[in-house]
Structure formats: C-alpha cells, structure tokens
Amino acid sequence: MEPVMLRQTVDMGTAVQLSLPMAEVVVLSHIVSRFTDGLELLQLDEAERQVLWNLECVLEKLDPMLFSEDHDACLRQAKNYLTGSENDVRRST
C-alpha cells in the first residue's frame, strides 16, 4: 500500500476524547451492535471493521444497561429523550 500524502501533518496515533450524553451512548451502542452483527459488516474494508469493533468495545464499557434485562426499556427511554417525545424525561422535571 502506498503512503498517503497529506497537505497537513496529522498524528494518527493521537488519542481524542468524545463527549456524549448517556442517551446518545445507549442509542449509538445499539446502532453499532446492530451494524456489526449484520451483513453490512462484510461490505466494509478491514480498517472500517476494526474501527467499528473498537467503537463497540468502548460503548459496551459506557452503556450501563447493555447487558441488563431492562436494556430494551432503557433504549426506548433514550430514544424518547433524544426525540423529545411526550414521555421525555426532560419535560417532566
């Protein structure tokens, strides 16, 4: 594979931080898990698959309800929170 020439120097090993509300973590965890379990994963190249698996691992550590019996209810609550539906926790406070 040929080296890629960039106009600007970028250290690809630099760690970055991403801050998300818990509702977004719960929903994103669901999306990534669904994607990595599906056939869409076969359409990705090796680097893209690795990034998704790494992201899935990080999200698994952050999603407190991922392996809980209440995960489906938590996912619904997170989606309601993000969409502002009538069951939105933000409106009831």
C-alpha positions in Angstrom: 0.0 0.0 0.0 1.4 3.4 -1.0 1.8 6.1 1.7 -0.9 8.8 1.6 0.5 12.3 1.2 -1.4 14.9 3.3 -1.1 18.7 2.9 -1.1 18.9 6.7 0.7 16.7 9.2 -1.7 14.6 11.3 -0.5 12.2 14.0 -2.9 9.3 13.5 -1.9 7.9 16.9 -3.2 10.9 18.9 -6.0 10.0 21.2 -9.1 12.2 21.2 -12.0 12.5 23.6 -15.6 12.5 22.6 -18.3 13.6 25.0 -21.8 12.4 24.5 -24.9 12.4 26.7 -25.8 8.9 28.1 -28.9 8.8 25.8 -26.7 9.1 22.8 -24.3 6.4 24.1 -27.2 4.0 24.6 -28.6 4.6 21.1 -25.2 4.6 19.4 -24.3 1.4 21.2 -27.5 -0.2 19.8 -26.8 1.1 16.2 -23.1 -0.1 16.2 -24.1 -3.5 17.7 -26.8 -4.0 15.1 -24.5 -3.0 12.3 -21.6 -5.2 13.4 -24.0 -8.2 13.7 -25.3 -7.7 10.2 -24.2 -8.4 6.6 -23.3 -4.7 6.2 -20.0 -5.6 8.0 -18.9 -7.6 5.0 -19.1 -4.5 2.8 -16.5 -2.7 4.9 -12.8 -2.9 4.5 -10.5 -4.1 7.2 -9.8 -0.7 8.8 -13.5 0.2 8.8 -14.4 -3.1 10.5 -11.7 -2.6 13.1 -12.9 0.9 13.9 -16.5 -0.3 14.4 -15.3 -3.2 16.6 -13.2 -0.8 18.7 -16.1 1.6 19.0 -18.4 -1.2 20.0 -15.9 -2.2 22.8 -15.8 1.4 24.1 -19.6 1.7 24.0 -20.0 -1.6 25.8 -18.0 -0.2 28.7 -20.0 3.0 28.8 -23.6 1.7 28.4 -24.7 0.7 31.9 -27.8 -1.1 30.8 -26.3 -3.0 27.8 -26.4 -6.5 29.4 -29.4 -5.7 31.7 -32.8 -7.2 31.4 -34.0 -3.6 31.2 -32.0 -2.7 28.2 -34.9 -2.5 25.8 -36.7 -0.2 28.1 -33.6 1.9 28.6 -33.1 2.1 24.8 -36.7 3.3 24.4 -36.2 5.9 27.1 -33.0 7.1 25.5 -34.8 7.4 22.1 -37.7 9.3 23.7 -35.2 11.6 25.4 -33.4 12.4 22.1 -36.5 12.9 20.1 -38.4 14.9 22.7 -41.4 12.5 22.7 -44.2 13.0 25.2 -42.6 10.6 27.6 -39.4 12.7 27.6 -37.8 12.8 31.0 -36.6 16.4 30.4 -40.2 17.7 30.2 -41.3 16.1 33.4 -38.8 17.9 35.6 
